[in-house]
Amino acid sequence: MAILKTIFDTLGLESDRVHLEWISASEGKKFADTVKKITDETKQQGPNPLAKQWSI
Amino acid sequence: MASNKWIKLPKENRDALVKGWLKTLLEKGAVSGVVVPSTLPSGANAAQSLITDPAMLEDTQPFAPVMAVSTAKILSRMTRLKPMEKPVAVLLRPCELRATIELTKLKQANLDNLLLIAMDCAGTFSVKTYASLVQEGTNFDEMEEKLFGGEEEPLLRPVCQGCEWSVPGGCDITIARHGLDGTTFGLIAHTERGEAALGEMEGEAWEGGEEARAAAVEKWTQDKIAKRDAQFAELKERVTGVENLLKTYAACINCHNCMTVCPICFCKECFFDSAVFEFESDRFMDWSKARGNLRLPTDTLLFHIGRMNHMSTSCVACGMCQDACPNDIPVAQIFKMVGFNTQSRFDYVAGRRLDEPVPLAEFREDELHEIGGE
């Protein structure tokens, strides 16, 4: 994960679109909160610019 | 036990002296083979070879400034299934040595019985450029002196032009140029094995070599770091960001040459050549419909980023990938920049030390909390 984010930062890609969180099966609230946080952040960021590119 | 024998000899006879020394080692049975570049039948190129007949050393070019294949890859091939039974001398450039150390840590090569002889390196030419320079009758000794004097040479491979690792580390013997005035070259034994091998070589004691060499190496390294940083800055401008990346890799034909020649990419089957990347026809149609068009073969950029993710922490910036690219994409330079950053993340330098575990093979309790949580 640290490597991937470093690669994205070096190449000028948005590393904050990649997430890693360790959540146990018993941590339901943490799971819900994390997903909500990621969803909110992604909405703020808007669509991924690479999603429109056909030539990647 | 660390050893320390320093001698110097006339530079103009370097080729003959080193060949003669290797020949003696072979004849006396101190080594049973020598891995060194031999002149190919075309006359215009040199390729790595394993010599067992002393007479064959005549037609070698230990210092030809060309690296057709990384010797690290060759040593991996030769020692992975079974280490050498008897000593074999190997001549290496610093990046080949660092890749060999990396492969040894990755359990893809075995250093047992290898007498590692590595040289100060001012850079190499691509196979194509070297061949044309030979045709033009280039005096490579003169050129090497100019390079060690600090002159720039635009025909050198781009990674070599910004390479801060011109001094080998972790070998038995160094063939030295830094710290001398160009009329002599040095031989330094770092290990007992090295010292024993060097016993076969007569030379003047190199007094004060350690200090002179340290100062020369420091200056050279600082100059090259400045050059490297300038290359990184230029690359950042030219290749980073979605648009620039797509432009840069637009010329990629997905041949995977860069992976094939990479000394560090040791997998027998690359993930990107595996069945994971075989899909049913519907998938292609779906992908195309999502954007109206689909570049084929698929996953060009993914291959490059995936390779960075898999091996940039062990990249020694040897530049073989860029030589192998049919479309001159600056893959080695991009890899070096990415590798520099991923290795820095772990305070790691690929190939620096044998006793320093590769980042992903080691767990440190106190690291990367900002990524994986507390």
Interface residues (C-beta under 8 A of the other chain):
Chain A: M1 A2 I3 L4 K5 T6 I7 D9 T10 L11 G12 L13 L20 E21 W22 P49 L50 A51 K52 Q53 W54 S55 I56
Chain B: K236 V239 T240 G241 V242 N244 L245 L246 A250 R291 G292 N293 L294 R295 D299 T300 L301 L302 I305 M308 N309 S312 T313 I334 M337 V338 N341 T342 R345 F346 P359 L368 I371 G372 G373
